[in-house]
Amino acid sequence: MALNEKLLEILACPQCKGNVRFDEKLEGLVCERCKLLFAIVNNIPIMLIEEAKKLS
């Protein structure tokens, strides 16, 4: 799975408004500051805080 680079440039964490990075292993977008993983379903990032998974 790959994510469009232009889309990745404009996406931000909905909680802290910081940058997110695509993590192929976790199959989602990661916010390092908030330690959240946002899933990607059918090539659409689910950028809802309540749907995100906490990373340790």
N, C-alpha and C positions, 0 to 999 in steps of 0.2 A: 504494500500500500504506500502511496506517496501522496503528498499534499501539495497543492499548487503554491509555488513560492510567493506569488503576489498576494494570495490569500493569507499566507503565514505572516507576511510583512505587516498587514493591517490588523490582524487579530491581537487582542490584548486580554489579559486576565480580567474577568468581570468583577473580581473582588478588589484587587489592588491596582488595576489598570497597567500592570507591568507586562513585560514581554513574555510570550510563551514560546516553547520550542517543541518541535515534533520529535517524539520518541518512537522509533519503529518497533523496538522490543516491547514497549508497553502499549503500542498501538493507540496512541493518543497524544494530546498536547499537554505539556507539563509547565506549570508555573513554579519556578524554583523558590521564589519569595514566599508564596503561600503554601507550598508543598501540596499542590492539587494536581490531579490528573483528570483531564477532560476527554471523554471518549469521542471517537469518530465513528459514526454509524452511516453506512452507505455514502461514504466520502463527505459527510456533513459533520463538522465539529459541533458537539453539544456543549455550548458554553454557558450552562446554567450552574450556579454555585451549588444548588441543592442536589444536582445530579453528579457532581464531581466526586472523585475518590480521594481520600486523604493518603498522602505518601508519608512514610516514616523517615 
